[in-house]
Each structure stands twice: as C-alpha cells, then as structure tokens.
C-alpha cells in the first residue's frame, strides 16, 4: 500500500462526497496527488496505466460536479477507471487489481455502487447511459447520467447506434467525449482525421469565445458572426456531426485544465436534452515515459517509476501470438491473395511485422469487429484469401456476421482466434471460454485447436488452404516449447493424433490441455489422443477407441456446455454407442480474474483437480482391465 502521508488531500477522500466538500482551488492538488498515487500503485503491481493517467483531472472534475453514485457515471471499456476506483472507496486496495480475490480490472457492478455498468468491451457506454436516462425519466427520478467515451471507442458502430437513438428521444444525457488520438495503439480511420482537426482548433475556439463576448448578439455583426461561427466550427471541429445527430456540442476544451472542466460541466449538466462535451487529453499524461511511448505503457507489469519499464533482453520463447505473426508474413510471401485484418488489435494479435512488410495488404478497421468479419467476407467473394486476427472474446461481437456473412455463404475466410480459453488477469470480460461452443454449431466451419507451437503453425496453413471458413483457436502466452518448422505444411483435415496407446480409459485432449492430459495418461496407463480438430471430429478413431476402452475423458479449455466434449458425446450417440464419458472443461460460471494457473485451478483444470475428477468418476482408473480388447 502507498504511504498516505505523502498524499494528504487524497488521504482525506474516502468517497466522492468528501471530494465534493473541497473548494475548487484545492482540486488541482488533488489531481496531482491522485496521479502520483496511481503511478506508484501501478508501478508496484502492474495493470492498465496510460489511459488512467490521461483522465485524472476529468475524473476529479466529474466526481466533484456530479452527485455520484445517485448521478450515474458510465465508463467506456474501463482501461481508464483506476483513478475512479481510487476516489470511490477502493484506494487502499488498488494494488490488488487483476489479482486473485483483488479488485477487478474494469468497472464491475458487484464491486461498488459507483460502478454503474460492468464493462470490458468498448463502445457500450452511450447505449447503457441512454438506457439509464430513459429509465430515470420514466420513473420520475431526478438524476444526471454521464457517459465517458474515448475517440477510439467512438469508431464502433454501437456508439453511433446509441447517438442516433439519443438524438431522437432527447434524454437528459451528457456524453463526455475524451479525445486523445489513441485506443491501445493509434486510432485509425476517417473519423480519427476529423477529430484530429480539433487538436489544432483551440486558438480558433478562444478567438470565437472572445468575439462572442465583445459583439452584441442582436447586432448586424452579431448575426453575421453567428453564421460565420457555424461554418468555421464545421471546418475545424466535429461539432456539425454531433449536432446533426441531435446533440448540443460544447468544446473542444483542455481535459487537463480543471477550471475549464468545472466551468464546462457546470454549464452543460443543467441543460436539457442530449449534450456532448468534447475534451482533449493526453494518454499517459504526467509520466513522461508513458506520454512518449503510449502503446508500450497502455498496460504494464511492475516497474521502477524512476527508470520506467525495462525492455526484456535475451531471446524469449515465442508466444502463440508470435507464431501467428511469423506465419502470416511467411504465408503472405507465398500467396499474394492473403489479406490481413484486425479490429484495432495490431500489437495484441501479432500484426506489427505484417503491417510494416505488407502495408497494402494490412487492414486495421478500428474497433469494429462486425465490420472486420463482413469485410473479410466481401474480400473472399472476389477471390482474395482474408485472415481475420481477433481475440476469442471479441469474436463474440461479430457472431451474426460469422454466421450470416461467412458460414452461410461458405466463404473462404480464415479466423486466427487469439486468447482462447483461460486468459487470466483481465477476468470474465476477456476470457475466451465460448468460441468452440458457438462456432462448432455452424455448418461449413472447420475448427482446430493446437497443442503446441508447431502444430499451431501447421493448423494456420491448413485453415488457409481450406476452401471455406476455418478457425484456429490458440491460448494466450507460450506453449510447451516445441520447435517450429519453417515450412508451410498442412494437416489432413479431421484426423486426430494417437499419442499414447494404453488401456481402460482414453483421454481425448483438445488444444492446450494436452500437457496435463499426457501426465495423467502416463500415470493411469491410459490412451492419449491429441484430437486436433473440433470439427470435423475423427469419428473413425473415436468409434475404434470406444470399442476397446471402458470410458472416455474429454479435456478442453472451453465451456463444457456445447463444447468439444459435447461433440464427442454426440458422435457416439449418432453411432449408437453407450460409453461412460467424463467431460472436463470450463464450468457454467463466469471465471474470476487471477493468473492463468490460478484460474485453471478454479475451473478444475489443474493437474490435481483433473486427477481427482477422474478418480471420482472412474474409481478403478489405472487398474481397469482391457476387458474388450
């Protein structure tokens, strides 16, 4: 815990009510202390960093001017919520964030009444806040509702759907548009270019305000100036866009200037109808290394605040993301039809090298997962071979497009699904628990799960060469360390790999669960199969093993409900085979945050839990005779 004697004003703030008792003159010092406290806390424990530094003054001003939690404050994504958590009674626990039994990494309703809406995915804030505002008006509640959304999150269609609706129903809603030119990496797209004009418009804004005060409104010059102002605003700031959608636009203002923020908030919070306040901030503000390297300091591990984050030295074992990134470049060199697509996750999905080597074939569509998938479908219609690099949890947002635009038309789109299975510290919002379940029910899809790095590369080639939809799902982090062959070899579709011939039980492992399955198989003298394919299954091998074994154990880091194990059970039922099956996978709950190992333990997928579950279901495991061999 930080030494609060270094933060006298922050130490006096247990809740926002304490903050609201302070005079305006003391708020800049509160912000300074809050920023330094945040730097010290994240340096000791790690976590999301740059986004929080960028909204320190804004967070102080919002909680000072609005009667939270009665007034609703809705954060978008939640990367920037650490200052909010510190001011809302969680200051002394902030160093536990992302750790098992610690604070959640994003706003969470169960954690605090100040977290009015649980988030983790972007662009939900305006919709949620609009719903709250409509509900409050319907019930006669007098409360203010504020949504805070960044310009990165504003690139998603969901945000514009909410803006469109809000302008029609005209609720008492304030949208604070936090414009910093960044999401996790640099923002892209035409909207970003429009917003960039605002960065150069502050002088125009100051001149406009001085002229408005100097020229009488009803005079000829006043009326002329009003017309000029509207034209000029449309040239330099995005006011026209929002005002045409029914919002009263204010700004842009300096989001690090507390007097300006207070004045603007006091003006707009009592105006009727939908309001939009445009604030310009700097991600990483107040910590020079984070301002200069905004991508690197988006999220960090523990570091020395005086020295900054140290770059890793030496050759690290490649992650599955690295395997994908290298394969993508190699496959692109071999096939000019390959096009790479990411929804604003260039670094996270391993496309940095590809974006540099093949810029004309690289497409960052911003935070627009639905568009990414349908874009790929359109490319495939014209003979291209698109590869969509996407996190498992983000693919959920484009499920309709995967069904309607890709699978239904049997289009040649390859999905490289990162962060599948247990992810860990980012918690339930980012867990890749469901992709096998929601994809395997789709006709035409081929679905693969690699057990190691080289198999991942081969599966990517297999999916790419397959003339139809294919998904390769792989976990976060490193694999077992298998050597990676440089060739672009493929696997026979639908063929599993028999790793060990035993007796009694057959352990059927899907993807990353092979390592613990191998240890258990050796211990129980069981048969071990690396299934490789979730769809199509190796039905011939399953039927053969069912005739020579006393039971099956399926292992997967996906939800048991509807997952790979369910596919095995369905296969046996279709062949009229009755056999005891134990399905081991992720339980029917949302998994809490913690390290990957801790979350696997909570899910019952660590070695000791697997062993216990097998012995509970098959008490004679390891001693069963090969009765039907």
JOPE-V722373 format. One record per residue. N is the residue number from 1. RES is the residue in one small letter. PHI is phi in degrees with one decimal (none if undefined). PSI is psi as a letter, one per 30 degrees, with the letter a starting at -180 (999 if undefined). BURIAL is # if it has 9 or more other C-alpha atoms within 8 Angstrom, else .. Layout:
BEGIN
N_RES_PHI_PSI_BURIAL, N_RES_PHI_PSI_BURIAL
END
This chain:
BEGIN
1_x_none_k_., 2_x_-65.8_l_., 3_x_-77.1_j_., 4_x_-70.8_f_., 5_x_-64.7_f_., 6_x_-82.8_f_., 7_x_-132.5_i_#, 8_x_-61.7_e_., 9_x_-73.6_e_#, 10_x_-64.2_e_#, 11_x_-64.2_f_#, 12_x_-84.9_f_., 13_x_-104.5_j_#, 14_x_-90.5_e_#, 15_x_-143.0_l_#, 16_x_-59.3_f_#, 17_x_-60.5_e_., 18_x_-66.2_e_#, 19_x_-62.9_e_#, 20_x_-68.9_f_#, 21_x_-80.3_f_., 22_x_-82.9_k_., 23_x_-72.6_l_., 24_x_-54.0_e_., 25_x_-63.2_f_., 26_x_-91.1_f_., 27_x_-66.8_e_#, 28_x_-58.0_e_#, 29_x_-69.5_e_., 30_x_-57.6_e_#, 31_x_-63.7_e_#, 32_x_-61.1_e_., 33_x_-66.6_e_#, 34_x_-62.9_e_#, 35_x_-64.1_e_#, 36_x_-66.5_e_., 37_x_-63.2_e_#, 38_x_-64.5_e_#, 39_x_-59.3_e_#, 40_x_-64.8_e_#, 41_x_-67.4_e_#, 42_x_-69.5_e_#, 43_x_-60.9_e_#, 44_x_-83.1_f_#, 45_x_-126.0_f_#, 46_x_84.2_l_#, 47_x_140.5_a_#, 48_x_-68.6_k_#, 49_x_-131.4_d_#, 50_x_-59.2_e_#, 51_x_-64.3_e_#, 52_x_-65.4_e_#, 53_x_-59.7_e_#, 54_x_-74.4_f_#, 55_x_-118.8_g_#, 56_x_-58.9_e_#, 57_x_-63.8_e_#, 58_x_-63.1_e_#, 59_x_-64.1_e_#, 60_x_-60.2_e_#, 61_x_-64.2_e_#, 62_x_-64.2_e_#, 63_x_-71.8_f_#, 64_x_-76.6_e_#, 65_x_-92.5_f_#, 66_x_-112.1_k_., 67_x_-85.6_i_#, 68_x_-73.0_k_#, 69_x_-89.0_f_#, 70_x_-60.1_e_., 71_x_-74.9_k_#, 72_x_-93.1_k_#, 73_x_-116.6_j_#, 74_x_-114.2_j_#, 75_x_-92.5_k_#, 76_x_-92.8_k_#, 77_x_61.0_d_#, 78_x_109.2_f_#, 79_x_-57.4_f_#, 80_x_-96.7_g_#, 81_x_-90.0_f_#, 82_x_-60.5_e_#, 83_x_-59.3_e_#, 84_x_-59.4_e_., 85_x_-66.4_e_#, 86_x_-64.2_e_#, 87_x_-81.0_f_#, 88_x_-115.6_h_#, 89_x_86.5_g_#, 90_x_-118.1_g_#, 91_x_-54.8_e_#, 92_x_-76.5_f_#, 93_x_-110.4_g_#, 94_x_-63.6_f_#, 95_x_-75.5_f_#, 96_x_-93.3_g_#, 97_x_-61.8_k_#, 98_x_74.2_f_#, 99_x_-95.6_l_#, 100_x_-55.8_k_#, 101_x_66.7_g_., 102_x_-99.6_a_#, 103_x_-64.5_k_#, 104_x_-70.9_k_#, 105_x_-74.8_f_#, 106_x_-131.8_l_#, 107_x_-55.4_k_#, 108_x_-144.9_k_#, 109_x_-59.3_e_#, 110_x_-68.8_f_., 111_x_-85.8_e_#, 112_x_-159.1_k_., 113_x_-68.7_f_., 114_x_-80.5_f_#, 115_x_-88.8_j_#, 116_x_-76.0_f_#, 117_x_-148.9_k_#, 118_x_-75.3_k_#, 119_x_-137.7_l_#, 120_x_174.0_e_#, 121_x_-93.8_l_#, 122_x_-85.4_l_#, 123_x_73.9_g_#, 124_x_-96.4_f_#, 125_x_-64.2_e_#, 126_x_-68.8_e_#, 127_x_-60.4_e_#, 128_x_-64.4_e_#, 129_x_-64.4_e_#, 130_x_-61.8_e_#, 131_x_-59.4_e_., 132_x_-64.9_e_#, 133_x_-65.1_e_#, 134_x_-64.3_e_#, 135_x_-63.8_e_., 136_x_-64.6_e_#, 137_x_-65.4_e_#, 138_x_-66.0_e_., 139_x_-94.9_f_., 140_x_79.6_g_., 141_x_-76.3_k_., 142_x_-94.8_j_., 143_x_-149.4_l_., 144_x_-94.0_k_#, 145_x_-128.1_k_#, 146_x_-126.2_k_#, 147_x_-110.6_k_#, 148_x_-111.9_j_#, 149_x_-131.6_k_#, 150_x_-86.5_l_#, 151_x_-68.5_f_#, 152_x_-66.0_e_#, 153_x_-67.4_f_#, 154_x_-70.8_f_#, 155_x_-78.2_f_#, 156_x_-83.9_k_#, 157_x_-61.0_e_., 158_x_-58.1_e_#, 159_x_-61.9_e_#, 160_x_-75.9_f_#, 161_x_-61.4_e_#, 162_x_-69.4_e_#, 163_x_-60.3_e_#, 164_x_-60.3_e_#, 165_x_-69.4_e_., 166_x_-60.9_e_#, 167_x_-66.5_f_#, 168_x_-87.6_e_., 169_x_-91.1_f_., 170_x_52.4_i_#, 171_x_-80.5_l_#, 172_x_-84.1_i_#, 173_x_-136.8_k_#, 174_x_-112.6_k_#, 175_x_-105.6_j_#, 176_x_-95.6_j_#, 177_x_-95.2_j_#, 178_x_-89.5_j_#, 179_x_-103.5_j_#, 180_x_-128.1_g_#, 181_x_74.5_g_#, 182_x_-137.0_k_#, 183_x_-113.2_c_#, 184_x_-78.1_e_., 185_x_-118.7_a_#, 186_x_-61.9_k_., 187_x_-69.3_l_#, 188_x_-131.0_l_#, 189_x_105.7_l_., 190_x_-64.0_e_., 191_x_-60.8_e_., 192_x_-61.7_e_#, 193_x_-65.8_e_., 194_x_-62.6_e_#, 195_x_-66.7_e_#, 196_x_-61.6_f_#, 197_x_-62.1_e_#, 198_x_-65.1_f_#, 199_x_-63.5_f_., 200_x_-99.6_g_., 201_x_-105.1_g_#, 202_x_-64.9_e_#, 203_x_-63.2_e_., 204_x_-60.0_e_., 205_x_-63.3_e_#, 206_x_-64.2_e_., 207_x_-61.6_e_., 208_x_-60.1_e_#, 209_x_-66.4_e_., 210_x_-65.9_e_., 211_x_-65.7_e_., 212_x_-62.0_e_#, 213_x_-74.3_f_., 214_x_-86.2_f_., 215_x_-105.1_k_#, 216_x_-58.1_k_#, 217_x_-62.3_e_., 218_x_-88.5_f_., 219_x_-77.6_l_., 220_x_-58.2_e_., 221_x_-64.8_e_#, 222_x_-64.4_e_#, 223_x_-68.4_e_#, 224_x_-64.1_e_., 225_x_-63.4_e_., 226_x_-61.0_e_., 227_x_-66.3_e_., 228_x_-61.5_e_., 229_x_-59.7_e_#, 230_x_-65.2_e_., 231_x_-65.9_e_., 232_x_-65.9_e_., 233_x_-60.3_e_#, 234_x_-64.6_f_#, 235_x_-76.8_e_., 236_x_-111.6_f_#, 237_x_-129.2_l_#, 238_x_-83.2_g_#, 239_x_-63.5_e_#, 240_x_-59.2_e_#, 241_x_-55.5_e_., 242_x_-75.7_e_#, 243_x_-69.1_e_#, 244_x_-68.2_f_., 245_x_-86.2_g_#, 246_x_100.8_g_#, 247_x_-98.3_k_#, 248_x_-84.7_j_#, 249_x_-95.7_k_#, 250_x_-129.9_k_#, 251_x_128.7_a_., 252_x_-78.5_k_#, 253_x_-125.6_l_#, 254_x_-74.4_j_#, 255_x_-75.0_g_#, 256_x_-110.9_g_#, 257_x_-103.8_j_., 258_x_-63.5_e_#, 259_x_-57.6_e_., 260_x_-64.5_e_#, 261_x_-61.7_e_#, 262_x_-62.1_e_#, 263_x_-61.3_e_., 264_x_-66.6_e_#, 265_x_-64.9_e_#, 266_x_-67.2_f_#, 267_x_-75.6_e_., 268_x_-82.4_f_#, 269_x_-70.0_f_., 270_x_-106.3_g_., 271_x_-82.5_k_., 272_x_-77.5_l_., 273_x_82.4_l_#, 274_x_-72.6_k_#, 275_x_-119.3_k_#, 276_x_-130.1_j_#, 277_x_-106.5_j_#, 278_x_-97.2_j_#, 279_x_-116.6_k_#, 280_x_-108.2_k_#, 281_x_-130.6_l_#, 282_x_-121.8_k_., 283_x_-65.1_k_#, 284_x_85.0_g_#, 285_x_-51.6_k_#, 286_x_92.2_f_., 287_x_-129.5_j_#, 288_x_-52.9_e_., 289_x_-60.5_e_#, 290_x_-72.7_e_#, 291_x_-68.6_e_#, 292_x_-83.2_f_., 293_x_-130.0_i_., 294_x_-67.3_e_#, 295_x_-69.9_e_., 296_x_-61.7_e_., 297_x_-98.6_g_#, 298_x_-59.8_e_#, 299_x_-140.7_k_#, 300_x_-137.1_l_#, 301_x_-88.2_a_#, 302_x_-56.2_k_#, 303_x_-153.5_l_#, 304_x_-85.0_j_#, 305_x_-62.9_f_#, 306_x_-78.6_e_., 307_x_-97.8_f_., 308_x_82.6_a_., 309_x_-73.4_k_., 310_x_-85.2_k_., 311_x_-73.2_k_., 312_x_-70.2_k_., 313_x_-110.7_l_., 314_x_83.7_l_., 315_x_-86.1_j_., 316_x_-86.8_l_., 317_x_-65.4_k_., 318_x_-65.8_k_., 319_x_-84.3_l_#, 320_x_-61.0_e_#, 321_x_-62.6_e_#, 322_x_-61.8_e_#, 323_x_-57.8_e_#, 324_x_-62.9_e_#, 325_x_-59.8_e_#, 326_x_-68.2_e_#, 327_x_-60.7_e_#, 328_x_-59.5_e_#, 329_x_-67.4_e_#, 330_x_-65.1_e_., 331_x_-68.8_e_#, 332_x_-64.7_e_#, 333_x_-65.9_e_., 334_x_-86.4_f_., 335_x_-141.8_j_., 336_x_-68.8_f_., 337_x_-79.2_f_#, 338_x_-68.9_k_#, 339_x_-127.3_k_#, 340_x_-106.5_k_#, 341_x_-128.7_k_#, 342_x_-139.7_k_#, 343_x_-89.8_i_#, 344_x_67.2_g_#, 345_x_-129.2_h_#, 346_x_-59.2_e_#, 347_x_-70.1_e_., 348_x_-62.9_e_., 349_x_-94.8_g_#, 350_x_82.9_h_#, 351_x_-106.3_g_#, 352_x_-62.5_e_#, 353_x_-61.9_e_#, 354_x_-61.3_e_#, 355_x_-63.8_f_#, 356_x_-84.7_e_., 357_x_-81.7_f_., 358_x_-133.5_h_., 359_x_-60.0_e_., 360_x_-76.0_f_., 361_x_-113.6_g_#, 362_x_-111.2_k_#, 363_x_-131.7_j_., 364_x_-95.9_j_#, 365_x_-94.6_g_#, 366_x_68.7_a_#, 367_x_-79.1_i_#, 368_x_-149.0_i_#, 369_x_-61.9_e_#, 370_x_-61.8_e_#, 371_x_-62.6_e_., 372_x_-56.5_e_#, 373_x_-73.5_e_#, 374_x_-70.7_e_#, 375_x_-57.6_e_., 376_x_-61.8_e_#, 377_x_-61.2_e_#, 378_x_-63.9_e_., 379_x_-59.9_e_#, 380_x_-63.1_e_#, 381_x_-60.5_f_., 382_x_-103.6_g_., 383_x_91.1_f_., 384_x_-75.9_l_#, 385_x_-122.2_i_#, 386_x_-76.2_k_#, 387_x_-120.4_j_#, 388_x_-98.1_j_#, 389_x_-94.3_j_#, 390_x_-152.8_k_#, 391_x_-72.3_k_#, 392_x_-55.3_e_#, 393_x_-67.4_f_#, 394_x_-83.4_f_#, 395_x_-63.6_f_#, 396_x_-55.6_e_., 397_x_-73.4_f_., 398_x_-115.8_g_#, 399_x_-65.1_e_#, 400_x_-60.5_e_., 401_x_-69.2_e_#, 402_x_-61.8_e_#, 403_x_-73.6_d_#, 404_x_-77.7_e_#, 405_x_-96.7_f_#, 406_x_-109.4_d_#, 407_x_-65.8_e_#, 408_x_-58.8_e_#, 409_x_-95.3_g_., 410_x_52.4_h_#, 411_x_-89.7_l_#, 412_x_-84.0_i_#, 413_x_-123.9_k_#, 414_x_-102.1_k_#, 415_x_-104.9_j_#, 416_x_-97.8_j_#, 417_x_-101.9_j_#, 418_x_-87.8_l_#, 419_x_54.8_h_#, 420_x_-80.5_l_#, 421_x_77.9_b_#, 422_x_-73.3_k_#, 423_x_-100.4_e_#, 424_x_112.4_c_#, 425_x_-60.4_f_#, 426_x_-77.5_f_#, 427_x_81.2_a_#, 428_x_-62.0_e_#, 429_x_-66.8_f_#, 430_x_-112.7_g_#, 431_x_-72.5_k_#, 432_x_-92.0_h_#, 433_x_-84.6_f_#, 434_x_-123.0_f_#, 435_x_-65.1_e_#, 436_x_-63.1_e_#, 437_x_-67.9_e_#, 438_x_-85.6_f_#, 439_x_-95.3_e_#, 440_x_-70.8_f_#, 441_x_-83.3_f_., 442_x_-93.8_k_#, 443_x_-56.3_k_., 444_x_81.3_f_#, 445_x_-74.6_k_#, 446_x_-104.8_k_#, 447_x_-126.7_k_#, 448_x_-128.8_l_#, 449_x_-138.7_j_#, 450_x_-77.2_k_#, 451_x_-93.5_f_#, 452_x_-154.8_l_#, 453_x_-65.7_e_#, 454_x_-67.1_e_#, 455_x_-65.0_e_#, 456_x_-62.2_e_#, 457_x_-61.6_e_#, 458_x_-65.5_e_#, 459_x_-69.2_e_#, 460_x_-61.9_e_#, 461_x_-65.4_e_#, 462_x_-62.4_e_#, 463_x_-63.4_e_#, 464_x_-65.9_e_#, 465_x_-77.3_f_., 466_x_-68.9_k_#, 467_x_-87.3_i_., 468_x_171.4_a_#, 469_x_-65.9_k_#, 470_x_-142.9_k_#, 471_x_-127.4_k_#, 472_x_-118.5_j_#, 473_x_-111.3_k_#, 474_x_-139.4_l_#, 475_x_-84.5_l_#, 476_x_-73.4_k_#, 477_x_89.9_a_., 478_x_-93.9_l_#, 479_x_-100.9_a_#, 480_x_-74.9_f_., 481_x_97.0_g_., 482_x_-71.8_k_., 483_x_-61.7_k_., 484_x_-101.9_k_., 485_x_-83.5_k_., 486_x_-75.7_f_., 487_x_-69.2_l_., 488_x_-102.4_h_., 489_x_-72.6_l_., 490_x_-117.5_l_., 491_x_-112.2_l_., 492_x_-67.2_k_., 493_x_-64.4_k_., 494_x_82.2_g_#, 495_x_-111.3_k_#, 496_x_-85.0_l_#, 497_x_-120.2_j_., 498_x_-80.6_j_#, 499_x_-88.4_e_., 500_x_-152.1_k_#, 501_x_-100.7_j_., 502_x_-125.6_b_#, 503_x_-148.9_l_#, 504_x_82.5_d_#, 505_x_-111.0_k_#, 506_x_-116.1_k_#, 507_x_-94.4_j_#, 508_x_-106.6_j_#, 509_x_-103.5_k_#, 510_x_-114.3_j_#, 511_x_69.7_b_#, 512_x_-67.7_f_#, 513_x_-84.3_g_#, 514_x_-65.3_e_#, 515_x_-61.4_e_., 516_x_-65.8_e_#, 517_x_-63.9_e_#, 518_x_-65.0_e_#, 519_x_-64.7_e_., 520_x_-68.2_e_#, 521_x_-61.6_e_#, 522_x_-66.0_e_., 523_x_-66.2_e_., 524_x_-98.1_g_#, 525_x_52.4_h_#, 526_x_-100.5_l_#, 527_x_-74.6_k_#, 528_x_-126.1_k_#, 529_x_-123.8_k_#, 530_x_-87.3_j_#, 531_x_-67.8_e_#, 532_x_65.6_e_#, 533_x_-106.2_k_#, 534_x_-84.6_e_#, 535_x_-152.7_k_#, 536_x_-78.7_k_#, 537_x_-74.8_l_#, 538_x_-82.5_i_#, 539_x_-62.9_e_., 540_x_-60.6_e_., 541_x_-67.7_e_., 542_x_-62.2_e_#, 543_x_-64.4_e_#, 544_x_-60.8_e_., 545_x_-66.8_e_#, 546_x_-61.4_e_#, 547_x_-78.8_f_., 548_x_-119.0_g_#, 549_x_-131.8_l_#, 550_x_-91.2_f_#, 551_x_-177.0_l_#, 552_x_-112.6_k_#, 553_x_-124.6_j_#, 554_x_-100.4_k_#, 555_x_-130.0_k_#, 556_x_-155.0_l_#, 557_x_-101.0_h_#, 558_x_-139.1_l_#, 559_x_-55.6_k_#, 560_x_-60.3_e_#, 561_x_-63.4_j_., 562_x_74.6_g_#, 563_x_-86.3_a_#, 564_x_-65.1_e_#, 565_x_-61.9_e_#, 566_x_-62.2_e_#, 567_x_-62.5_e_#, 568_x_-63.5_e_#, 569_x_-61.0_e_#, 570_x_-64.5_e_., 571_x_-63.0_e_#, 572_x_-63.3_e_#, 573_x_-62.2_e_#, 574_x_-64.1_f_., 575_x_-93.6_g_., 576_x_69.8_g_., 577_x_-100.7_k_., 578_x_-106.9_j_., 579_x_-151.4_k_#, 580_x_-61.3_k_., 581_x_-131.6_k_#, 582_x_-108.8_k_#, 583_x_-98.7_j_#, 584_x_-114.2_k_#, 585_x_-170.8_a_#, 586_x_-79.2_k_#, 587_x_-73.7_l_., 588_x_-84.2_h_., 589_x_-143.4_l_., 590_x_-86.0_k_., 591_x_-78.0_k_#, 592_x_-73.5_l_., 593_x_-82.0_l_#, 594_x_166.4_a_#, 595_x_-66.9_l_#, 596_x_-57.3_e_#, 597_x_-64.9_e_#, 598_x_-65.3_e_#, 599_x_-69.1_e_#, 600_x_-60.5_e_#, 601_x_-64.1_e_#, 602_x_-62.3_e_., 603_x_-85.7_f_#, 604_x_78.5_g_#, 605_x_-115.8_g_#, 606_x_-84.7_l_#, 607_x_-58.5_e_., 608_x_-66.7_e_., 609_x_-67.2_e_#, 610_x_-62.8_e_#, 611_x_-59.4_e_#, 612_x_-63.9_e_., 613_x_-64.3_e_., 614_x_-67.0_e_#, 615_x_-66.0_e_#, 616_x_-67.9_e_., 617_x_-83.6_e_., 618_x_-124.5_i_., 619_x_-56.9_f_., 620_x_-94.2_g_., 621_x_-55.1_k_#, 622_x_95.5_f_#, 623_x_-122.5_f_., 624_x_-63.9_k_#, 625_x_-81.5_l_., 626_x_-84.7_i_#, 627_x_-61.3_e_., 628_x_-105.2_g_., 629_x_-74.3_999_.
END
